[in-house]
Amino acid sequence: MGPVVVLVLGLSCLLLFSIWRQNSGRRKLPPGPTPFPIIGNILQIDIKDITKSLTKFSKVYGPVFTLYLGLQPTVVLHGYEAVKEALIDHGEEFSGRGRLPLAEKTNRGLGIVFSNGHRWREMRRFSLMTLRNLGMGKRSIEERVQEEACCLVEELRKTKGSPCDPTFILGCAPCNVICSIVFQNRFDYKDQNFLNLMEKLNDNVKIGSSPWMQIYNLFPDLIDCLPGSHKTLLKNFDDINSYILKKINDHEESLDVNNPRDLIDCFLIKKKQEQENHKESSEFTNENLTMVASDLFGAGTETTSTTLRYSLLLLLKHPHVIAKVKEEIDHVIGRHRSPCMQDRSQMPYTDAVLHEIQRYIDLVPMNVPHAVTHDIKFRDYIIPKGTTILTSLTSVLHDPKEFPNPDKFDPGHFLDESGNFKKSNYFMPFSAGKRICVGEGLARMELFLFLTTILQNFNLKPLMDPRDLDTTPVLNGFASLPPAYKLCFIPV
């Protein structure tokens, strides 16, 4: 039998298997577009704007539908009711982490973000408790953020009102907050190790949000054999993790169990306690610690810095909004002390602006994939255990029933008739339910303190007419990234 015949037979078997698998799997799943063999529905999706495609499908198949991304079925939840019902009402059943081949390769099921089951619960519980307890009797996390806000102001003063791209400086501030929590110490903005760390984190978000990486997650085995930006991303991850592991080794040598300095120390103390208690199969290993720290860096640095960068662009675009925020800052805080979190309750307009920024930019449009932890009946459909679930956060944050003119930037979405701050259940930029972002409280604190401190000390000057500023995201894959821009920070 010749090689050509073998190849044809092999491809035919693969094609038949693909058709059989898709047809057998679709019987009780929610409806959706008919998939092609092997490639599924990929040709029916705009890979550059997946959220637009999901909205289009929801109009045909309803708020719960099935897409085949390659051979694997993925159930999509579109709209507030479906997302809430799954993530909150059935939080436990939808608390699994969905399949994401790139993350499986980088994280290997470790850490917080991409782990599952017992490991995920242990790492999440530890991280939440440590973030809550760090600094008790010492510097609180709020003090760390305030200190970094002052350092940020000093760096911005060095620009002397000249045009600058704020990307790097706005990335340094949240990264340093994470560094002070994980490593105890912040870095100077010109420290070479710090610069390398920042560059790799920034690089990975750009690569991870590109159309190429969406293709990679569909056909990882095939694309692993090809050159491309996925190789750069994997090398960056290895470099970051090597740096973290070196820090862990240094901490082990100087550990004082009675005086934990940071998150690494807290983890190592817990690891030591479990070893002394002869606990079998402990999750507290250096490998897991490396990934927990890496997760905190990745999720806690780039998401906040991107939001800050987008915030300044939107404020430049809407100078009347800046004027109102500055008026509130002058009235509540003044010029002679640093902003603190207690101020936020007295600043309803500023609070509304921060919420509207996060709603409008829709930073992680499709959320991180979830998975069902066991077979579940959901709205008369049977979703098998392990099925990946995509929750469209765009459909919640841009719901016209809750937010009139959702594509318009309007802080009034979060204000009542009297100008008081108005909460909304639809505000889900950090997701919802069991898998809600561990660092939500820290991120919200950073956004408030960094932005109010910047506006307290500077006037923002665009390089063009505000009406000509483009706020359309340049990438809209995993994250929505703002276009590059420059501005001047004019000291007040």
Helices and strands as residue ranges (DSSP letters): H 3-25, G 42-44, H 50-61, E 64-69, E 72-78, H 80-84, I 85-89, E 96-97, H 101-107, H 117-133, H 141-157, H 167-182, H 192-208, H 211-218, H 220-223, H 229-254, H 263-276, H 286-297, I 298-302, H 303-317, H 319-332, G 341-346, H 348-361, E 370-371, E 376-378, E 381-383, E 388-392, H 393-397, G 411-414, G 433-435, H 440-457, E 458-462, G 466-468, E 475-476, E 480-481, E 487-491
